[in-house]
């Protein structure tokens, strides 16, 4: 038997933390209200997020939204939002999501103060954060006290699998989605039961009611029917959720709950393959910018390499904190191609099939041109038989996104035979294992 | 300007040959009639084939069919057919198509005497050769004298491209199909005009009228609407016909006419690849049996090698006459695989995805198991890293067809680095070129 009570008490805030959060948020709400009254600002603060709903894990953020009257201009709302934030958070720094907000650590507790507009219905929203207080209201109404514990168990389960969080870094299940799953399926176990037998997409709500959604997870936002709350979840994350649900149900264990995955790298042995490590200093930009750029860089490399005949069978990424490195690891079965390449020409039905023939009639080709099935082919001398120079060439020419483009010149590119080098990215590479543990 | 008259006189029978063929066939028809009368056999001989219609090339066969009354049993008809054949062809030998017939060389001219049943309509046919005299009647009615010359030009054009003949060796256009093309398009040039701009399948007649046909060439037999006269034509043969039509129209030349393709092998230079030659004595069976068996052998090797991770990028075959060898040539970019192979497991949605995980949890694997997209993977030790022993193993285990299975033990299998060995199959391999010339 799993001692869920023990799991909950291990990972949820104790009385001391709860007291501190309560005092801190009450104080801030009071101060913000006072500031608004004193400065004639038509806005009111509201505590949102998991700590307002009793579904938070240890050390969760305090999220306070300031809801402005809709008569304000957006720029004015933003300006006043920052002004209030700085007034109440002495050491606040400015951060940017859809618009700027103030963030700080107060007594070791992270606090975000985010301005938005008051709306009663999602259709009235002016900015995407306006919806957050509606989520809060909805969940307060639909989650029973018992279900709040189920939410926490599900969060811990998803975290252990490394699929909790909707940021572009994780492509997983957000806190809000986790809570909607419990509202929909009733409990932690019934959610896992559903996922363990689910085939294909995870769909909650009518995916064609208002707008047609197509993604692995479709969870119609109950506060906004034109939004898919599960849009960020990748196919891999959904598959990991399904498989870990199957594994847990077959063999339940407390090991399936934790703040993060258990990483036990496999031994770094000779695989008989070739490795390439690309290393550079992380540009000073937030996760939601650097992660998609690294992703794009990898898919650019993979596609361009494939076109040259080099097949990348595995890749892995490590994105350090600002100041640290980004590392991309590529694995190839072969990094040297034969002198001859089979060049696939156009289908014979196409007008210029004949020009392909004319072009390759010369003496200097290996074989052909010839027809196979519905196309013409010619076997030519391959000009790029080594991967390392080809990779350098690809990186030089490709658009790798604004921030990475700027530091292309500083890339360190290294080749390794048989096994990858000791490095952060190799640890991640060798740790890849699902489900966890 | 192309001198079509000169081409025709070069490749069609001269007066001497025509005279000889006429005398020979008249004599045989007379003798067969006399034999039937003398032996009370209800059957009558008929000259069919291209030499009966004036569409033959130099040295064409003489085909005489003996049409039996439908009251005969098939076995009896076969027996009498052979009896008559041997009576009129002193040096006749027996051959087998759908049923046995007698074949011989008379004054250097090949003569076949084939028994069949008299029918007035294809729906009455008892054996597939019964239809042949109907083809003869149809073409005699629909081909003008001028069009007969067009048929000959088209035959010479297709022969030059190596796509004339419907046998399993060629998968090309039969004589009958060639004649139907001229009946349909009117002339050699209008046939080429059609093919040069054709996209997709070649269809003559309504492909869905009686029976639904699906193949690259669909030519409804005008004497039998449930038969596709073009069923034997492969996609590659159709594509070669299209492309050579484009080439001829763009740059017409007498070089496009001849009894066979012009083969000018490319130089045998180092391609940086690996070659494997499989050589064995041709079993004593006809082309229509050995060719499909060699084909099947090659596709078995290709598929099984692919499953082991070895990709065969090119193959070629040489099938000598009986007494000579069969040679199969395989080309691979790499014949050695890394120690590690990425083993693709089942989709996570499938019941036994979890057994895959359990099975590969052990210490001895390289990496994983892990989830990617909708599947599980594990990276394992590859047990077959060398192609040569894998190939031997594949050949040992596979069913290669009755006649090849018997002589498996005599296979000679050789490996070559960089370029293929001097051999018949290498000549074919290096000659592959379309269009020809």
Boltz contact constraints between the chains, C-beta under 6 A:
constraints:
  - contact:
      token1: [A, 199]
      token2: [B, 349]
      max_distance: 6.0
  - contact:
      token1: [A, 235]
      token2: [B, 373]
      max_distance: 6.0
  - contact:
      token1: [A, 235]
      token2: [B, 374]
      max_distance: 6.0
  - contact:
      token1: [A, 236]
      token2: [B, 371]
      max_distance: 6.0
  - contact:
      token1: [A, 236]
      token2: [B, 373]
      max_distance: 6.0
  - contact:
      token1: [A, 239]
      token2: [B, 348]
      max_distance: 6.0
  - contact:
      token1: [A, 239]
      token2: [B, 371]
      max_distance: 6.0
  - contact:
      token1: [A, 239]
      token2: [B, 374]
      max_distance: 6.0
  - contact:
      token1: [A, 240]
      token2: [B, 371]
      max_distance: 6.0
  - contact:
      token1: [A, 242]
      token2: [B, 348]
      max_distance: 6.0
  - contact:
      token1: [A, 243]
      token2: [B, 348]
      max_distance: 6.0
  - contact:
      token1: [A, 243]
      token2: [B, 371]
      max_distance: 6.0
  - contact:
      token1: [A, 246]
      token2: [B, 354]
      max_distance: 6.0
  - contact:
      token1: [A, 266]
      token2: [B, 367]
      max_distance: 6.0
  - contact:
      token1: [A, 271]
      token2: [B, 339]
      max_distance: 6.0
  - contact:
      token1: [A, 271]
      token2: [B, 340]
      max_distance: 6.0
  - contact:
      token1: [A, 271]
      token2: [B, 366]
      max_distance: 6.0
  - contact:
      token1: [A, 272]
      token2: [B, 338]
      max_distance: 6.0
  - contact:
      token1: [A, 272]
      token2: [B, 339]
      max_distance: 6.0
  - contact:
      token1: [A, 272]
      token2: [B, 340]
      max_distance: 6.0
  - contact:
      token1: [A, 273]
      token2: [B, 338]
      max_distance: 6.0
  - contact:
      token1: [A, 313]
      token2: [B, 342]
      max_distance: 6.0
  - contact:
      token1: [A, 333]
      token2: [B, 338]
      max_distance: 6.0
  - contact:
      token1: [A, 334]
      token2: [B, 334]
      max_distance: 6.0
  - contact:
      token1: [A, 338]
      token2: [B, 272]
      max_distance: 6.0
  - contact:
      token1: [A, 338]
      token2: [B, 273]
      max_distance: 6.0
  - contact:
      token1: [A, 338]
      token2: [B, 333]
      max_distance: 6.0
  - contact:
      token1: [A, 339]
      token2: [B, 271]
      max_distance: 6.0
  - contact:
      token1: [A, 339]
      token2: [B, 272]
      max_distance: 6.0
  - contact:
      token1: [A, 340]
      token2: [B, 271]
      max_distance: 6.0
  - contact:
      token1: [A, 340]
      token2: [B, 272]
      max_distance: 6.0
  - contact:
      token1: [A, 342]
      token2: [B, 313]
      max_distance: 6.0
  - contact:
      token1: [A, 348]
      token2: [B, 239]
      max_distance: 6.0
  - contact:
      token1: [A, 348]
      token2: [B, 242]
      max_distance: 6.0
  - contact:
      token1: [A, 348]
      token2: [B, 243]
      max_distance: 6.0
  - contact:
      token1: [A, 349]
      token2: [B, 199]
      max_distance: 6.0
  - contact:
      token1: [A, 354]
      token2: [B, 246]
      max_distance: 6.0
  - contact:
      token1: [A, 366]
      token2: [B, 271]
      max_distance: 6.0
  - contact:
      token1: [A, 367]
      token2: [B, 266]
      max_distance: 6.0
  - contact:
      token1: [A, 370]
      token2: [B, 432]
      max_distance: 6.0
  - contact:
      token1: [A, 370]
      token2: [B, 433]
      max_distance: 6.0
  - contact:
      token1: [A, 370]
      token2: [B, 434]
      max_distance: 6.0
  - contact:
      token1: [A, 371]
      token2: [B, 236]
      max_distance: 6.0
  - contact:
      token1: [A, 371]
      token2: [B, 239]
      max_distance: 6.0
  - contact:
      token1: [A, 371]
      token2: [B, 240]
      max_distance: 6.0
  - contact:
      token1: [A, 371]
      token2: [B, 243]
      max_distance: 6.0
  - contact:
      token1: [A, 371]
      token2: [B, 434]
      max_distance: 6.0
  - contact:
      token1: [A, 372]
      token2: [B, 236]
      max_distance: 6.0
  - contact:
      token1: [A, 373]
      token2: [B, 235]
      max_distance: 6.0
  - contact:
      token1: [A, 373]
      token2: [B, 236]
      max_distance: 6.0
  - contact:
      token1: [A, 374]
      token2: [B, 235]
      max_distance: 6.0
  - contact:
      token1: [A, 374]
      token2: [B, 239]
      max_distance: 6.0
  - contact:
      token1: [A, 432]
      token2: [B, 370]
      max_distance: 6.0
  - contact:
      token1: [A, 433]
      token2: [B, 370]
      max_distance: 6.0
  - contact:
      token1: [A, 434]
      token2: [B, 370]
      max_distance: 6.0
  - contact:
      token1: [A, 434]
      token2: [B, 371]
      max_distance: 6.0
